[in-house]
Amino acid sequence: MDISILAGYVGLIYSTLTITPKLYDGLKDILGPSFEITMNAFIAGIALLLFAFFYRPTKRKSIMAHLGALAVVSIFTLLLVYLTPSISEKEHLLEYAFLGYLALRVFRNAPSRDLAYLYVALTILIVGYLDEFIQKFLPNRAYELRDVVINILSGFLGLVLIMLGKEF
């Protein structure tokens, strides 16, 4: 995969920072009191589809791979249900898990597997931090260290799930 796809995705993340609050406000007006439950169901559905796409259990996988995938999904569920009260934070979980996938695809031809993982980790760290740093300067957003942690954790959880589910 070409790095321009990764750069485009990062650009999409950053370019929607000012739009998403307005989008969510519009959806709240349309959906009314059912906004939260509708969006939670939508995000849960997307998460399940991504899990089904990225993690394909086979008989050749060890029990540890299956337990690892279960642990990652459990942590994602905990984050989605209890630790991310706003819809935009829940959306970031999926957004950064997908970032981990794209970065892994871009850097998988690195000279070594360890170097590829290092590049992916650095990508997740930098993009996750800059996402929040940019928000510090936007009128309708705010910098929160908690969100930096959620962004980075989401990226790493997505990466781990992909590593467990597919051959690299």
N, C-alpha and C positions, 0 to 999 in steps of 0.2 A: 504494500500500500504506500502511496506517495505521501510525503510529509505535508503537502498542500491540503490534503483532506483533513488532517489533524489541525492544521492552522485555520482552516475554514470553520471547523467545529468550534475551536476556541474563540474565533471571531464571532460566531453565532452566540455563544454563551455571553460574551461581553456586550454584544450589540443589543441584546434583549434586556439588559439590566434596567433600563428606564421604561421599557414597555410592559414587562410582566406585572408590576403593581396595577397599572391601568387595566390590563387584561383581566386580572383577578377581580378588580372592582366591577368591571362590566359583567363578568360571569356571576358575581354575587347579586347584581341587580336582576339578571335574567332568571337565575335559579332560586333566588330568595333563600328561605330557611334550609333548603335542601343542598345548598352549595357545598358545605363541608363534607357531607356524606357522599355526594356525587363525586366530588374531586378525590376523596379518599378511595372510593371504589375504582375510579378511573386509574389512579396511580398504582393501586394494588394490582389491577389487571395488567398494566404495563409491566410491573415488576415480575409478575408470574410469567408473562410472555417472554421477557428477557431471560428469566431463569430457565425456562424450557428451551430457549434457543441456545444458550451458552453452556448449559450443563446437561449433557446427555449421558445418563448412566448406562454403563455396559458391564458385562460380566467380568471383563478383564481389569476393571478398576478395583483397587484394594478397598477394604472396609474403611481404612483411614481416609481415603479420598471421599467416600460417601459421608462419613462422619464430619469431615472438614466442610463439605458442602452444606450439610445440615447446620453446622455451627455458623457459617457465613449467613445463611438464610435466616437463622434465628436472630443474629445480630441486626441484620437489615430490618426484620420485623420489629424488633425492640426499638430501633431508631425511628421507624415509620410510625409506630403506634404511640410510643411514650416520650421520645426525646425531641421530636420535631413537631411542635404545635401548629406551625403555619404551613399552608399548602406549598408555598414557595420553597421552604426548607425540605419538604418531602420530595419536591420536584428535583432539588439539587442532589438528593441521594441517587436518583436514576441518572441524572445528567453526568455526574462525576464517575459513576460506575461505568458508563459508556465511554467516558474519556479514557479510563484505564484500558478498556478494550482497544480503542483506536490507537492509543500510544503503543500498546503491545504489538499491534499489527505493523505499525510504522517501524518500530525498533527491533523487530524479531530477527532481522538479518545482521544485527550487530556482531562484532567478532566473537563474543561469547554470550552465553545465556545470562551470566551475572551482570555483564555490562548492559545488556538489553533491559534487565530489571532495574538497574540503576537509572538508566535514561527514563524509563517509565515513571519511576518513583520521583525523580526530579521534575518531570513534566507535571505530575499530579500536584506536587508541593507548590511549584511556581504558579501554575494556573489557579489552583485553589486559593492561594494567598492573594494573588493579584485581583481575583474576582472581588474579594472583600475590600481590598485596598482601593479599587476604583470606586466602590460604593461610598467610600468616605467622602468623595467629592460630588456625589450626585444629590440633588435636592430631595428626592423622594426615597432615598436609601440611606443606610447607615453601616459603618464598619463594626463588625462584631467578631471578636476572637472565637467565640463559640461556633460561629458559622464557618470560620476558617477550618476549625477542627472537624466539623461535620463534612465539609467539602473533601478534605484530605482523607478522612476515614472512609467515606463513600467510595472514593477512587481506589483506595487500597482493597476494600472489601470486594469491589467489582473485579479487580485484578486477581485476587486470590480465587474467587469463584471461577473465573475463566481458566486460571492455571490448573485448578482441580478438575474442571470439566472437559478440557480439550488438550490435545497434544500441542506442545509448543515447539 
